[in-house]
Amino acid sequence: MINGDTAYQALTSKDTRFDGLFYVGVTSTGIYCRPVCPVKAPRRENCRFFASAEAAEKADFRPCLRCRPELAPGNAPVDSAHRITDLLLQRIDEGMIDEVSSLEEVAAWFHLSLRQLRRIVQQELGVSPLELKQTRRLLLAKQLLTETRLPITEVAFASGFSSLRRFNDVFNARYRMPPSRLRKEAATGEKDFGHLGSSTLLLGYRPPYNWQTMLDFLRLRALKNVEWVDETRYLRTVQLGRYRGWICVTHAPQKNALQVEFSHALTGALPALLRRLRNLFDLNAHPQCIDERLRQDPLLTASIDGDPGLRVPGAFDGFEMAVRAILGQQITVKAATTLGGRFVSAFGEAFETPFPELNCLAPLPQRIAEASIDEIASLGIVSARARSILALAAACAQGDLQLDTCTHPEEMMQKLKQLPGIGDWTAAYIAMRALRWPDAFPAGDIVVRNNLGKISAKQAEARSVAWQPWRSYAVMHIWKNLGPKK
């Protein structure tokens, strides 16, 4: 049964993560829509909510011609127009689309022709796939020209252009100026760009942003030698395909942004790097919308007033975070962090950086899948968890599991729970962080249950209904502010 108030909150947020989970029938028009419909949200009293398109049509509502309910996740034969465009954006960011043939590969993955793919992207975003790729690359190039001292040739290749000539031609045609002019106009003042061989970029967010709480959370769970978190910075080593380097992230509150310092060895992977950082630091959240909803529960009001803009820490790498979650089953955060450090030392690859605390790359699923239970268990990890980690690594290495932002988080959670040793708590925790699911709720979490008055998991699940569709954010408040006062 659909909770109308919860669904209306999701409707007004226009968050694509809720697409396909419900439909809204508007009594004043007789039309039913997806929660991501671009038209202005109707008044609450004019809305009826349905779990399926069939239910909406049975109630005599007709489908919207703008958002096209038949394309919602789980309904269209191609699964989801949004899912296709999201995948296309991710593929662009990951640097996997360099030729038109790659677009054909994406289309084939959805059992579509290239013509169908172009039509769907045109309907969703108003541009062709190639125009989408070009615009994203130009915007990144513009930011690099403005905020860094990278040579223009490196900017061209870092932005995904195959040649400097092509970059200059496209830039001139779109912005009616050569790249060198923008660089000259941007270079009005000297900036401190940190370490030799590095540059900085800004990643914006919607204020408020509780940076200190984010750092505190990540510090307690940092993988030794891969991550380092101090009072003001988050640092880590990075491996994206053939690109290896390091990053240092600090807060620039006066600009409502995070400042990312990255080693130049990562310039070829910048789109993927920046997307992953946006996920890790939850930079796409709508804090005012989320806080307004959660504040309606008196239990959370004081926490929200004291910690506005509390985010859900994500994951730079889904596999890395999932391993850390398995290691944390039924033990303290500190003990799990110790095991994580041993795991990195055993299976990670040595890597030199300017920071003594960073000297290793995180283990890849392909490497772990080749290990034995005994190798993992020898680190002090119980055999059951060793088997769970091996199964997870094999699924990720083979492509059966994609632990990233997705439009079907509940489906992915079910796949996770089919692996040995992964239950409801672990799947929900991975959904919160790696899958970026805003309504994930680990009902069995002992801290959540204790902080809610030592209630059962079933009682916690029932209590959480009031916080939908932002239960992941409610969990952060419960963990941080509802426990015993120290």
N, C-alpha and C positions, 0 to 999 in steps of 0.2 A: 504493500500500500504506500502511495506517495504522500509524504508530509508536505502540505502546501506551503507552509512558511519556509521550510528548508529549501524547497524547490525554487521559491521566489527569490531567495537570497542568491542561489546559484544563477538564476536567470539574469538578475540585475548585474552580476559580476562579469557576465559574458565570457567566463572562463572556459576555454575549449576542452578542459579536462572533464567537463560534465556533459559533453555532447553525446547524445545517444542513450543517456541514462534515464531521461524522461522527456515529455513533450508538453507544451502548454497550449491549451485551447483558449482563444480569446472570445468571450461571449459577445462582445460588441461588434465583432467582425465576422464571426463564424469560421475563423481560420485557426489552424493549429501550426505551431512552429517548433523549431529546435531551440535549445537555450542559448545558442550562439547566433541567432537571427540578428542581422544588422539593424533592423528597425528599432525605434525607441520602445523601451519596455512598457507594456500596458500597465494599467492600474491593477493593484492586487485584487480588488473586488471583481475585476473582469476576467480573472484567470481561473482556469480549471486545469489540473495536472493529471497526466496519464503516463502509465509505465510503457506503453507501446503506441506506435502509430495506428495500429489496428483498433485499439481502444478509443483513440481520439476520433477516428472515422466512424466507429459504431455510435458515438455520441453526436454524430451529424456535423462534425467539423471537417472542413476541406483543407488540403495541404497548402502551405504557403509557397508561392512561386519564387520568393526571394531566397529563403534558406533551404528549400527543397528537402523535406523530411526523409524522402527516400534515400538520401545520401548520408544519413546519420550513421555512425558506427554500428555495425551489426545488422543493418537493414539492406544496404545496397549490395549487389553482387560483388562489387569491387571493395566492399567493406566500409570505406569512409573517404569522402573527398578531403576532409581535414587530415585524415591519417596520411593520405598520399602527399599532400602539400607539406605536412610536418616532416615526413620522411625525406622529401625532396630537399627541404631546408637543411635537414641534418646531413644529408649526403653532400650538399654544397659546402657546408661548414667543415665537414670532415675531409674535404678535398677529394672526394671520390668521383666527382663529375667534371671531367676535363674535356670530354668529347660528346657529341650528340649520341653516339652509341651507348654511352652510360645512361642517358635518359631512356633509351630503349630497354636497357636492362632493368631499370626501375619499373617501367611499364609492364614488362614481362613478369616481374615478381608479383604484380597484382593481376596478372592475366588480362592485361589491357594492351591495346595497340598504342603506339606513340601518339597517334592522332587523338585517341581518347584521353590520354594523360594530359595533352596540351589543352583540350577542352575543359577538363576538370580544373586545372590550375588557373585557366583564364576565368572561369566562373567564380572560383574561390578568392582569387587575389587581383583579378583584373589585368593580368599580364601573362605572357607566355613563359614557359620554364626557362628559356634562355634569357629573356628580359629580367626575370627574377634573379637569376644567377649574376647577370651583369650589374644590376642595381646593388645587390649585396656586396659585390666586389668593389664597386666604385665607392660606396659609403665607407668601407673599411680603408680603402686607399686614402680617402679624404681625411679620415681620422689619423692615419699614420703620417700623412704629410703635415698635418697641423700639430700633432702632439709629440712626434719623435724626430730625431735627426737621421733616421735611416736614409741612405742614398735612394734616389728616385728609382733606380733600377731594382733595388731590393724591395721597395714598396710595391712595384709592379708585380713582381713574382710572389711576394707575400700575400697579395690580394687575389692571386689566382690567375693572373694574366700570363699567357704563354710567351709573350715578347714585349719588350719596351715599346716598340713601334705600335703594336696593337693597343697597349695601355694609353699611350699618348693620343692616338686617334679617337678612342672611345671617350677619354676624359675631355678632350677638346670639344667633341660633338655634344656631349651631355651638359657640361658646365660652361662652355664657351670661353674657356681659358686653358692654357697649358698647365700641367702639374707644377712646373717650376714657379709659376706666378703665385699659386696658393702657398707654396713653401716659403716664398719670399715674404708674403703678407703675414704669414703666421710667425715668422722669426723676428718678432718685435722685441722680445726680451729673452734673456738667458734663463734656463731652468736647470735645476739639479737633477740629472738623470741617473743618479746612483752609481752603480758599479760600472767599471769599464766593460764594454761589450754587451751592454743592456740598454733597453729603452722602456718608457712607461706609457701606459694608456689608461684612460678613465672608463669605468663601467658605471653607468648611472642607475639609480633606483628611485622608487617613490618613497619619500620620507613619511613617517619617521623610520629609523633603522637602529636597532639595538646592537651595535657592533661589539661591545664588550661581552655581552652574553653569548654571541656567536663564537667569539674567540675562546671563551671559557669552555664551551661545549666541545669545540674541536681540540683544544689543548688536552683535555682528559682522555681523548680517544685517538690521539695522533700516533701514526705508525713510526716508531723510532727509526731514525736515519733516512726515512722517506719524507716525513713531515716534521716541522718545527714551529711551535706557536709560542710567542712570548707575550708580553703585556700589550703590545700594539700591532704586531704583525703575524701574518700566516705565511709560512714558507714551505715549499716542497720541491722535490725533483719531479720531472715530467717526462714521460715517454709516450709519444703519439706517432705510431708508425715508425718511420725511420728517424724522426726528429726527437732529440733528447736535450734537455736543458733544465732550467730551474725558474721558479717564479717567487716573487715576494709581494704580498698584498697588504696594503694599509688603507686606512679610512681617510677620506677627504670630505668631512661633513659639510664644509662651507660650499661644496659643489654638489652635494647630494650624490656622491659617487664613491666607488672604491678605486684606488690607484693600483694598477698592476704593473710591477716591474718584471720584465721577462728577458731572459738571455737571448741574444740574437740567433742562437742555434735553433730557436723555436719559431722564427719568423715564417717559415714555410707552413707551419701548422696553426697559425694565429686564429683563423675562424673557428676551428675545433676547440682550441684552447679557451677562447673567450666564451664560447657557448657552455663549456663545462664549468667555467668559473661562475657564470650566471646561475647555473643549476646548484652548484655547491653553496653559494651564498644567498640563494633564494631571492635573486634580484628582480624577478618578474612579479613578485607578490603585490597584492593590492591591500596594504595594511589598514587603511581606513575602512574599507568594506568588511574585512575580516574582524577587526576590533569592534566595529559597530554591532555585528552579529553576536559575538561572544560576550560582549558587555551586557547583553540582555539577561544573562544568567548571573544572579547576585553572587554566586560562588566564585566567579572569575572576575568580577568588576574591579576589585582592588588590585589584582595582579595586572590587569590590562592598563589601569590608570597608572600603575607604577612602572610598567614595562611596555609602553606603547611601541608598536613596530617590532615585536618579537617575531623572529623568523624561524622556519624549520630548516636546520642545516641539511644540505643535500649531500651529494657524493660527486667527487671529481671523477671517480671510476666506479661503476656499479659492482664489478666483480670484487675489487679491492674492499669496498664497503661491506659487501655481503659476507666475505670471509671474516671480516672483523666482527660482524653480527653473530656469526656462528661461534666464534671464539668467546663471545660474551654471554653465551647461554648459561644460565644458572650460576654465574660467578660474578664477582664485583667488577666494576669498570676498570679499576687499577690492575686487577689480576689479568683481565682480558688484554689490557694494553701491554703488559709484560709478555704474554704469549705472542701478541702481534709482533713485538720487537724480535723475538726469537725466530718467528716465521720469516720475517724479512731477511734476517741475517742468513738463514739457511737457504732460501730460494730466490732472493733478490740478486740483482747484478750490481757490482760496485760501480760507482759513478762519482767523479770529482766535481765539486762546486766551490765557490768562494766561501761557503759557510761550513764550519767544522761539524755542525749538527746534521748536515745533509750529505750523505756519501753513498746512497744506495737507490736504485730504481725499484719500484714495487714489483713483486712477482707477477708474471703474466699467467693467465689460465692455461695456456699451452704448456708452460713449464710445470705447473702444478699437476696437470693431468698425467704427466709422465712419472710422477713420484709414486712411492709405495705407501701403504698405510703405516708400515713400520718407520719409514723416514719421518713422517709427520708426527707420529706418536712419540718418537724419541725426543721431541721438543717439550714434552710434558703435556701434550694435547691428548685427551682420552680418545680411544680407538673409534668410538661412535662419532665423535666430531671429525676425526680424520677421514672417516668414510664419507661424511656429509660434504666436507671440503672437496674431496676427490670427485664426487658426483657433480657438485656445482661446477668445478673446473672443466670437467668433460662436457657438460651441457653448454657452457659458455664458449669453450673452444670450438665446438661443433656448430655453433650458431643456433642451437635450440632455445637458448635463453638470451634475451637482449635486455640487460638490466639498465634501462635508460628511460627517460620520459616517454610515456606511451598513452594511447587512447583507450587501452583495455587493461587497466591495472589489476582489476579483480581476476581477469583471465590469467595474467602473469603470476598473480599470487597463488592460484590453483596449481600452476605448473611448478612453482617453487615447492609447494607442499607435497608434491609427488616425489620429491627427492628425499632420500633417507636423512632423518635428523632435523628436518625443517618443518616446524609446526606453525600454528596460528601466530604466535608472538613474533617469531623470526620473519615470517612472510609479511606481517603488517609493518614491522620496523623497516624492512627493506623497501616496502611500498612507500612509506613516509619519506625516506631519504633518497634512495636510488631511483625509484619510479616517479617521484615528485607528485604523489597522490595526496591532495589536500584533505581528503576525508578518511584517510587510514586511521585505524584506532586499535592499538595493541591492548585489548581488554584484559588479557591475562598478565600484563606487566605488574610486577609486585609493588613497584613504587607508585604507580598510578592507583592501584587498589588501596594501598595503605594511606596515601594522601587524600583519598576520597572517603576515608573513614573505615579502612580495613574491611571493605566490602568484597563480595565475590566477583569473579569475572563476568558472570551473567548480570549481576547488578550494575557493574561498571558499564557494560554494553548498553543496558537500558538507560543509564544516566547520561550517556554520551549523545543520545538522540537530540538533546537540546542544543548541541553544538554543531550539528550538521549544517552545511557541508564543509565545515572547517575544523574537523576533529583533530587533525594533525597539529594544528596551531594550539588547540586547547590542551593537547598533551604537553606541549612545551611549557605552557603556564602551570600545569599541574606538577610537572617535574621540578620546576624552578621555584615556585612560590607557594605551593599548597602544603608543603611538608612541615615537619616540626621546626619551630624557630630555633636557630642556633645562638 
